Amino acid sequence: MKKFIKKVLINVLGIRFFNLIIPLVSSTEHNIKKFSYSLNYTFFKDKNHDYIKVNQPLLLITQVQRSGGTLISQLLDNHRELHAFPSELILTNPKWDWSKKKNFISYRSREMREYSELGFYIKRSKANNDLANKFDFDLLKQRSIYESISKKTERDYFNAYFTSFFNSFDNYINNGKNKKFISAFTPRAIMYDKTISNFFSIYPDGHIVTVVRNPLSWLASATKHDKKYKKDLNASISIWKKSTKASITNAISNQNITLIIFEDFLEDIELGVLKLCKRLNLSFEKSLLTPTFNGNPVLSDSSFKASKGIDKSALDRSKLIDMSKIDTVLIEEVNALYEEAQQVVKKLYGDN
């Protein structure tokens, strides 16, 4: 329908006038929404709210995109002992650099604002993903609760944010007490020493889960997901290399960081989840075997074909890569690094 309206407007206005006026219209619409939000908040901010404190340690899933982090976050979504953040945790720009100024007001997050206004969560994926999950989120309430909470330390700011967020997620089915962690996913944070340092200064009781995927399968997914990865395969696989080195180094040096091999985890989901629960001191639940959003089925975040449940086709996509376009020495290096990651997992955790 949008394409049809655009075509009609171009025919009526002409392409030059259309390109001139549309940004102005869009800007005006945004300013109207912004003014409306500010006006509504003026009357809303002093309202008293009853809320449940959400101040548990943060369980952060992080590695380079297209490695399986979304799947793990969706498997944890409905666990009784977790507050599961429903989308990527984006507090800074770029989202993986926590040395930047943090934003704790959801209205200022384009993604959260769009989902709230839409009333649904739809995972943006390269594959056709038309499964919309209901998302009733009160932007005014989130800001009101957040600003009403006293804050001194950086942990206080995070506690205030998560408290305000989950108490404003009106159709959230898993709110309650007796939680052990807040789980969330932020890509690439593991690759930045300042972010990891900041994370553990805020959450000395927190935990990081980091995933390593077969480098060529990762590259097949990444190049399908985003054209920028296609431009230079050597440069792209070097990003995987940086992420994997960081995952290995941090897992070895910090017992509060758990390293997972994506293929091993996906091959036997139940065993993988059991091992993860043991590491995190979480009880095993059947809900952990099905990816969900707020307890409801969600489609896989695939670069190829979105599907419900566990997508075993993601186990090996390496044959989709033209190896002749990658430096042979680099291929040897990343394959050796992948094997190293596998050995590190065995050495650190054994069969436990």
N, C-alpha and C positions, 0 to 999 in steps of 0.2 A: 504493500500500500504506500509506504514512504517513497519507494522508487517511482511509483505512478504519479504521486503528488509533485515530486521533484521534476519529473519530465514535463508535466503540465505547466509548472511555474517557469521553467526554462523557455518553453514555447511562447508563453505570454510575455515574460519580462525580457527575454534575451539572456544569453549566457553571461555577458559581462555585468549586467545589472543584477542578475541573480547572485553571482559570486560576490558582488559588492554589498548587497543588502542582507544576505543570510547571516554573516558574522555579526552584523548589527542587531538583527532580530534575536539571535542566540544570546548575545551579550545582554540585551534588554531583558530577556526571559530569565536569565541567571540572576540579574540584579533585582528583579521583582521577587524572585524566590528568596534571595538573601535578605531583602528588606522585610518580607513577610515572616521569615524565621526570626529575625531580630525583634520584630514587633511582638510576635507571639511569646518570645522568651521573656520579654519585659514583664508580661503579666503572669508568666508561668514560674519564674525562677524562685519565688519565695514560697512556693507550695511545699508542704511537708510530705515526705515520702517514707513509708516503712520499707526497709530493705534488709536483705541478708548480706552480711559481710563476706566478701570474696577476697581473701588475703593469703591463699595457699601459695606454696612455691610454684614457680613456672617450669613447666616441662616443654622445652622448645625443640622442635624438629627442624633441622636445618642442614642444607647441602645445596649444591648447584641444582637449578631447576631440571626437571625431567628425570629425576632419579628415584622417585617413589615416595617422596615426602607427603604428598597429598593423600595417597592411599593410606599411609600409616595414621595420619591425622583423622581420616574418615573412619578408620577401624576403631580408634579411641573415642569417637564422637559420643557414643551412648553409654559409656562406662559409668556406673553408679558412683565411683570414687573420684571422678574427674569433672571439672568444669571445662568443657571443650569449646574453644573459640571457633566460631563457625566458618571463618574465612582466613585468608592470610593475615597475619598480624603486621599491620603497616603503621608504624609510629613515626618514622623518619623518612627523609628523601635524600639518597636512595634508602629503601626499606631495610637493607642489611647493614647500614652504617649507623650504629647507635651512638656514635660520637657526635652526631648531628642533633639539632634541637628536636625534641620529641613533642608530638601533638597528641593530646589525650581527649580532645573534643571530637566526637564521631562525625558531627556535621561538617567539619573541615576535611574529612576524609572523603574524597570523591567516590570511592567504591562503596563505602557504608551509606553515604547519602543517597546514592543511586538505588541501592538495594532497599533502603528504607522507603523511599518514595515509590518504588515499584511494588513493594510488599512481597517480593519474592526474591529468592536467591537462585541464580542460574550461573553455574560455573562456566566462565569463558574458556572454551576449548577449541582446538583446531578441528576436532571431530564434531559432527552434528550432535549437539547436546541441547535438547529442547525440554528436559525435565526440570520444571520449576518447583522449588521447595519454598513453602510459605515462610516469610520472614517479617514478623510484626515487630518493628523496632521503633521506639519513641526517642527521636533525636533530642527533643526538648527535655525530656525526663533524664536522659543520660547526662546532659550538661548540668542540669539542676542538682542531681545527686552528687556528681563529681565536684562541683564547686562548693557544695555544702560540707564536704568532708575536710577536716583539718589535715594539713600535710606539712611535714618538716623534712623528712629524708626522701631520697629518690624511691625507696621501697614504698613509702607512703603514697607517692604519686601513682605508682603502678597499682597498689591496692585500691586506691580511690577509682582509678580507671576501670579495673576489672569489676569492682563492686557496682559502679554506675552502669557498666555495659551489660552485665548479665541480669541486673534488675530492671533494665529497660528493654530487654529482649522478651517481649510480652508473651510470646507463644513458646518460649524455651521450656522444654519438658523435664529438664534434668537439674533444675535449681534445687538447692537444699544444703544440708549440713553434712558433716562427716566426709568431706572431700580431702584428698591427699595432694592433688596437683591441679593447676590450670594448664591445659594442654593447648599448644598453638604451633603454627607453622610459619616460618619466615625463611625464604630461600637465601642462600649464600652467606648468611651471618657467620657460619663456621670459617669462612675464608678471610675474616677480618679480625686480627688480634685485638684491636681496640673494642670491638663489639663483644667478643668472648670475655675479655677482662671486665667490661662494664656489666655484662650479664651476671657474672659471679660476684661482683661487688654489690649488686642489687639483691641477687638471689644466691647467697652462699649455700643454701639448702635446695637450690634448683637443680635441674638435670637437663642435659642435652642429648638428643638422639640424632645421630647423623648417619646417612645412608650412602653407600657406594654401589653404583650400578656398573655392569660391564661397559667399558668405554665405547665400544663400537655400537652396542645396542643403544647406549645413551645418545650417541651422535646421530643415529637414525631417527630417534624420537625428537631430538633437538632441532635437526634440520627440517623435519616435517612441521614442527611447531612454529618456528620463526625463521623467516628468510635470512635474517642476519647471520645465522649459523652456517648458511650455505656458501656465503661469500668466500670464506677462507677456512677450509676444513682443518688445516693445521692449527690455526689460531683458536678455533672452536674446541678442538680436542685438548688444547693447552688449558682451557678453562676447567675442563673436567680434571685435568692433572693437578691444577692448583687446589681445587676443592678436595680431591682425594688425599693429597698430601696433608692438607689441614685436618681432615677427618682422622687420618691415621695418627698424626702427631698429637692431636688433642686427646684422642681416646687413650693413647699410651700414657700420657702425662697426667690425666685427670680421671679419677674413678667415677666422677659424676657425669661422664660423657660416655655414651654407649654407641658403639659402631655396629651397623647392620649391613650385611651384604644383601642387596635387593633380590638377586636371583635365588639365594638360599631361603630367604624369607617368603618369597612368592611361591616357591616350589612346594613348601609345606606350611601354609598359613597358620594352622593350629599350633604346630611346634614352634614357629617363629613368635607367635603371640605369647605362648606359654613362657618362653625364654625371656621375652621383654617384660612380662608381668613379674617374673621372679627378680629381674634386675631392678625394677621400680617398686617392688613390694606392693603390687596391686593384686587383687583377687582375680582369678580367671572367670570370665563371663562369656556366654555364647554370643553375646552381642558383638564381641571383638572379632568375630569371623565374617562380619558383613559390613561393608562400607556404608555409612549413613550420613545424613545431614539432619541434625536435631531429631535423631531416631528414625527418620524416614529414608527409604532407599534413595541412593544417589548414583548417577552415572559416573563411570570411570573418567578420570581426567586424561584421556588418551589423545595423542597426536594423530591417531589413525581412526579407529571406530570406537565411539563411546558405547559402553555396555554396562548392564547392572551386574553387581556381584564382583567376584575376583576375575580379572582378565588375565588368564594364563598366556595369552598370545604375546604379552609383553616380555616373556622370559628371554627370547632371543630374536632380536631384529638386526643383528650384525650383518646378515647377508644382503641387507638393503643398501649397504654403503659401498660406494665405488672406491675400493682400496687403492687404486692407482693414483688417486688424487691426494693421498696422504703420504707424508714422508715416512719411509720404511723404518728409519731409526726411531721416529716418534711412536710408531705403532708398537715397536718392541718395548719402548719405555713404558707406555701406558699399560700394555698387557702385563709387564713385570710388576708394575705398581698395583694393578688389580689383584694379582696373585699375592702380593705382599699384604694387601688389605685382608684377604681371605685368611692368610696365616696369622695375622694380628688378632683377628676375631677368635680363631682357634686357641691361640696362646692366652688371650685375656679371659675368655669365658669357657673354653673347652666344650664339653657336651652339655653344660648346665643351661 
